[in-house]
Amino acid sequence: MDNMFKNIEEGPRGSAFIPSCGLAYRFMKIERANAKSELEKFLDKKSLEFDEKKNYIGLDEVIKNGFNWHIIDFIYELGAIKYLIDHNEILNDPNDEHFMTLKTRFLRALDNGQNEKEAKETCLSELSYFSHITTEISKDREGLGKQGLDIANKGRHGIYHYLKKKPKDEYSLKLIVKEFKK
């Protein structure tokens, strides 16, 4: 994984990749912090599909029960990442979204107290898990797919307003969590 980031960061797309990852990371850190109180209420009312060690335990359970916090967080972040990539001429490789998602998840795992080895394992397993989720969401256009698209669009709008330094609550992660909590 080090080589993968190093290849991008030191390559021709590095001048766009590094700051874009930094923006996505800072944006999500702020959004998660703002959503913390709503998240605590959300987690009290929803059963998670993760064990005590926060390991994923079943895709079927997630799909059967709809969205959980991890899916909401990922899709919102993915919307922000897609916005940054779509609005950057240098980030034009089909894998840029994948790499940026890995990098932001890696940085988040480090923030959560994991060492680099654990953070690498976590972000790779999360990305594998989330690729299954996005596949299932894309199959269900009227249910999970429609909700997933709405969350991603709010992530796109959220980072746009963040970059303009005029955040709007209607596109916040906090509001999304609050709506799902009901």
N, C-alpha and C positions, 0 to 999 in steps of 0.2 A: 504494500500500500504506500509506503514511503516513496518508492520509485515512481508510482503512479502520480502522486501529487507533485513530486519533484519534476517529472517530465513536463507536466502542464505548467507549473509555476516558473520553470526556467525556460520554457519554450516560447514561441511567438504569441501564444494566447495568455501568458502569465500576467502581462500588464493589465489585462481585463479580469482574469480569473481571481487573482488575489484580492483586489478591492471588492469585487462582486461577492465573493464568499464572506468577506468581512462585513459587508452591508447586510447580507441575508442573516448572518449570525447575530449581529447586533440588533437587528429588527426583531428577530424571533426571541431573543433574550428579553427585550423590553415587553413584547407581547405576552410572553409566558409569565413574566413578573406581574403584569397588569391583570392577568387572568387567574392568578393564584387563588384568590378568595372564592371565585366562582368554581374553580377546579376542585377545591376541597369539598364544596357542596355537591358537585357532580360526582366525585368519587364515592361519597357517602351513599349515593342513591343507585349507582350502577355497579353491576358485577363486572370485574375485569376478566379478561381472558389470559391473565398472566399469573404465574405462581409467586410465592413469597420472594423469590430471587429476581423477579421481574422478567422471567423467561416466558416467551410466548408458548402457549400450550394447545392452540387449536384454531386453525383458520375457519373451520366449519362453525365453531361457536361464535366467532366474531361476526361472520356473515349472518348467522341465524339471529343474533341479538342486535344487529345493526352497528352503529358507530360506537366506539369507545374513545377515551381521551387520546390514546396513542394514534389512532387513525385521524382524528380531527386535527391534532397537532401536525402530523405529517402532511396531510393534504393542504392545510393552510400554508405551511412552509414551502411546499412544492409550488403552490400558486405564486408565492413571492419569488422563488428561484426562477420560475418560467418567465415572469415579468422581467427580471434582470437580464436573463439570456436573450429574450426577444428584443430588448432595447439596447443591445450591444452588438455592434457589427463584428467585433473580433471573436466573440463566443459564438461560433457558427458550426462547430462540430456536433454531430448527433449525440455524442457521449458527454458533452459539457454538463448537461442537466444531471446526469448520473454522478459525475465526479463532484459537482458542486453540492449535491445532496449528501454524498459520502463525507465531504469535507466539513459541512456544517454539522452533521450528526457526530462526526469525530470530535469537533470542538465542543459540542454540547456534552458529550460523554466525559471529556477532560474536565469541564466545569463541574460535573456531578461527582468529581473526586476519583474517577478511574485513572489508572496509569495508562501510558500509551498503548501497551499491549492489550489491556482490557478494552480500551476505547476502540481500538481497531476491530476487535472481535465483535463488540457491541454494534458498531455502525454497520459492519458487513452483515450481521444476522438481522438487524432491523431492516436493512435495505432489501434483503431477500424476502422477509416477511411482508414488507410493504409492496413489493412487486406483485405478490399474490393478491393482495388486497386491491390494488389498482386494476388488475386484470378482472377480478370479480365485479368491481364497481363498473367497469366499462361494459360488462355484459348486461347489467341491470340498469338500463337507461332511465326507467321511470321511477325506480326506488332509490337504491343506494347511489346509483350513478348521478341522478339529479341532485341529490344532497351533496355528493362529493364535488360536483362541478360548482355548486353554489359556494362551498367552503373555499375551493381553489380560487374562485373569482374574488372572494372577499380578501384572500391573501394577496392577490394581484393589486387590488385597489388599496389595501392597507399599506403595502410597501410604497406604492405610488405617492400616497399622501404623506407617508413617513419621509420620503425623499424631498417632498415639497415643504417639509417642516410644518404641515398642517394636518396632523392626524385626525381622522374622523371616527368616532365611536362606532358608527354603523358598520365599519369594516374591521372591527377589532376582534381578536381572538376571545376576549372576555365576553363579548356579546354572543358569539357563536356558542361558547360553552354554556352561557346562561340560557340560550334558546334550547339547547339539547338537554339541559338539566330538567326541563319541565316534563 
